[in-house]
Amino acid sequence: MDKVIAAAADAVEDIPDGASLAVGGFGLVGVPGVLINALLAQGATSLEVVSNNCGTSGFGLGVLLAAHRIRRTISSYVGSNEEFARQYLAGELEVELTPQGTLAERMRAGGAGIPAFFTPAGVGTQVAEGGLPLRYDGNGGMAIASPPKETRVFDGVTYVMERGIVTDYALVHAWKGDRHGNLLYRASARNFNPPAATAGRITIAQVEHLVDPGGLDPDEVHTPGIHVQRVVPVGKVEIGIENRTVRL
């Protein structure tokens, strides 16, 4: 039951080339940066990443992206990473753009054993009708376009079917966790971490504060330990500023 692994390098050492990863975080908050840096050093490549955004320059998934370790990403918000845009438009990166709420539910559904669900988000757009560029050809044209999705009418309203997401691994960040893998997220870091933690077949959690079993109030647990296979204590993690705005 003790799931603690002292070193992040040991926790990610078996992630192979081509693995799929669900990764928590939103902007700079709740990002499992220690695990991502360990994976960068480990060398796995051709990764498929499922995350709200693909990191920023020099941080989070952005370091894997800059090293050309990511082959494909399923994401929602990608506007803060110039290298992401460059690789996407150059045909070096395959991108499946997904509405933010839909992405969270796809991960949650996959973790709950639900293969698909219907949502009104995206109906009447290329999200449902197909034709979004999954990959460019590097010359301004589309090499691969998204296919149309099944739609169905319920009570007079049209919905689009979205598939649940299950990944080989998940990387998440928690403020506090115990040796059994029970996790507690702090404030806005409780963003994509809970659904990502359930979507991975093997979930690796970096935790700032490690406590012994019984050290967490059961009513405070956000992710039960049954979903977590490895716990890596990393100490206090500082959060930077994504966009510094000043006024003279």
Helices and strands as residue ranges (DSSP letters): H 8-12, E 20-23, H 33-42, E 47-50, H 61-66, E 70-75, H 82-89, E 94-97, H 100-111, E 116-119, H 126-129, E 133-136, E 142-145, E 151-154, E 157-163, E 167-178, E 183-184, G 187-189, H 193-199, E 200-211, G 218-220, G 225-227, E 230-233
